[in-house]
């Protein structure tokens, strides 16, 4: 499983900064 997928499994309100960080890295 990709780290990005693992983060998405967590509540969006729990690590919003991580989601944004990973999303920016993905691009």
Buried (B, 14 or more C-beta within 10 A) or exposed (E): EEEEEEBEEEEEEEBEEEBEEBEEEEE
